[in-house]
């Protein structure tokens, strides 16, 4: 089976994230989409998984743009599970994020 690098998904995801700056979306799904892009870096997937992952990410982004936070987080978790990553809650983790990281990027 030929494996595909998730890099193309990451590029597509990052190229669309700038759209969020001009909309009034809830920060949770926006942040989680960015985290997903970071987490996918270097992951190799089959063609079928890559296609399913891309579909989930695009639908999650669409729901996030429409301020449907819970549906977006659900689709992000679906993509994370498909890629073998842990699920998220969409809540900010105040206990495990260093203050330096918050100072670097306030999002």
C-alpha positions, 0 to 999 in steps of 0.5 A: 500500500502506498502511503501519502504524506499529510503535508498536502492536507496541512498546506491546504488547511493553513492556506484557508485559515487566514479566512478566519481573521475576517469572520467572527468565529468562536476561537475554539474551532479555529484554534483546534484546526490550527492544532490539527494542522500542526499535529498532522505534520509528518504523518503518513496515511493511505490514499483512502485515509487522506481523502477521508481526512480531507473531507472531514477537515473541509466540513469542519472548516465550513461549520467553523465559519458558520459558527457551528462550534460543536459540529466543527469540533466533532468533525475535527475529532473524526479527522484526529481519530482517522489520523491516529491522534487523540480527540480534543474537547474544544476547551482551552487547556489552561493548566498545560499551556505555558505562559510563554506560548500564550505570549507568542500567539494570543490566539 
